[in-house]
Amino acid sequence: MFKKVAILLTLTMLAGCETFEVNNKTNTTTVSWFVVDNVKQVCNELFKLHNIKQKLMVDGCAIWIEDFSICVIVTPKITTHEVVGHEIRHCFEGHFHD
């Protein structure tokens, strides 16, 4: 019985996963991850420092240098794999939001 429930839960979780086409600007980068109390404040300071106009920032941010060799992600202390993965994706693809 437990095995059937586990399989059902796994399939349900997989059904909610979003797919996307990978469009990497690089395949190798160095990532630093900062865990902070006030994500919005820290990200806004980084955006200003790097002259980035940011429309919306909710759960974290990523800043990369132009050649994508270095990337910094910022998240709160309590976060999810989805948020971290989303920000890491920026480190390899850059801007992908519409």
N, C-alpha and C positions, 0 to 999 in steps of 0.2 A: 504494500500500500504506500509506504513512504517513498519508494522508488518512483511510483506513478505520479505522486504529488510533486516530487523534485523535478521530474521531466516536464510536467505541465507548467510549473513555475519558470523553468528555464526557457521554454518555448514562448511563454507570455512575455518575458523580459526581452527576448530577442526580437519579438514582433515590434517592440517599441523603439528599437535602435534605428537611428537615422543613417542612411548611407550617403556618401558623397564621392565625387571624383577627386582624386589626389592630384594636386597641381603644385608640387614642391618647387621652391626656388633654390633649395639646397638639400642635400642628403646628410650633411654633417654640420653640426653647430654645437656651441658650448652654452648650456643653459644654467642660469642661476635662479633659484626659487626663493623668493622672500615671502614669509608668512607674517602678516601684519594685523594690527587691531582695526585700522581704519583704511580699508582697501580704496575707497573712493578718494580720500585725501592723498594717499601715496601715489595712486595712479594719475590723478590730476597733476600732481607735482612733476611726475615723470613726463607726462604729455607736454607740459609747458616747457620743461627743460629741453625736450627734443623737438619742439615746434610741431607737435602733432595735434590736429584738430579732431577731437573725439566726440562723436555724437551721443553715444550711450555706453555706459559701463555699469554692469550690474554686479557680477560675482568675482571678477578678477581682470587682469590685463596682461598684455605682453608687449614688450618693447624690444626691437631688434635693430642692430646697426645695418646699414644699407646692404652690405654683402652677405648678411645672414650668418656671419661667423660667430656672433655673440648675441644671446637673447636673454632677457630677464622676464620672469613671470612673477606676478604678485597675486596672492590669494589670501583670504581670511584664514584664521586658525582652524575653523570648522568649514570644510569644503567637501567636494565630491570628486570622484574619478572623472566624471563628465566635465567639470570645470577645469581641472588640471589638464585633461586631454585636449580640451578646446584651446586653452592658452598655449600648450605645446604645439598644437597644429599651427598657430600663428607663427611660431618660431621657424617653421619650415616652409609655410606657404605665404606668410605675410598677411595682407588684407584679403579676406574672403567673404566678408559680409556684403550684402547688397545695400 
